[in-house]
């Protein structure tokens, strides 16, 4: 885990999600809903900058929640995608 760098942590999360989507035979284009959990809502801008790079047009529905996360992570993202 990279401490205190929300953009790098978000990038790592999104790269992991990309690999999972590809393994399932789908992609970010087929994502219909995301939920972003942030340890600190002040990290929203940094997370959103990276998040937006993966959804440059027609982003999916999104909820963003401030929450205490496991293993001192700053961001966690879950999503629903069509197969």
N, C-alpha and C positions, 0 to 999 in steps of 0.2 A: 504494500500500500504506500503510495506516495503521499507524504504528509503535507497538509495545508496547501495543496494546489488543486483547486476545483476543476480547472480546465483539463489538467492532465488526468485526474481521476475520471472525469466524464469521458474523455477520449478512450481510456482503457475499458470502461464499461461499454461504450458504444462499439468498440472493436470486438469485444466478447460477444455482444448481441449479434453483430454482423456474422460472426462465425457460426453461431447457433442457428440463425436464420438460414444461412447457406446450407448447413448440414440438413436442415428440414426441407430444403428445396424451395425456399421463399426468399424474400428480400425486404428491405426497408420500404419499398414501394407498395408493399402489401400489408403494412402495419395499419391497423384501424384505431387503436387506442393505446395510450401509454400512461403510466403513472410514475412520476418522478418523486423520490423521497430525498429530501435534503436535510442534512444535520443542522444547517444554518440557512435560514431563508435569505440572508445577505449574500449567499453564494448563487442566487438565482441568475444574475446577469452572466457570470462566467459559465455556468452550466448551459444556459440558453444559447450562448454563442456557439458552443460545440454542438449541442443538440440540433440547432438549426442547419448546420453543415450536412447533417445526415438526412434532413427533410427540407431541401431547398424550395420545394413548391408543394402545395397541397399537404401540409403537415397533418398528422392524425390528431384526433381528439386527445387532450392531455389534461391530467390532473397533476398538481404539484403540491406536495405535503411536506411540512416540516416535521421531522421525527428523529428520535434517537435511533441510530443505526448500529448494526453489529460491527465488530472488529474495528471500531473507530473510523469507519468509512464516512466520507462526506456526501456521497451520492449513491443512490441505488435506483435502478430503473427496471420496471416490469412492463411488458407489452403484450398485446394480442395482435397476431398477424394471420392473414388468410394463407392457407397452404396451397 
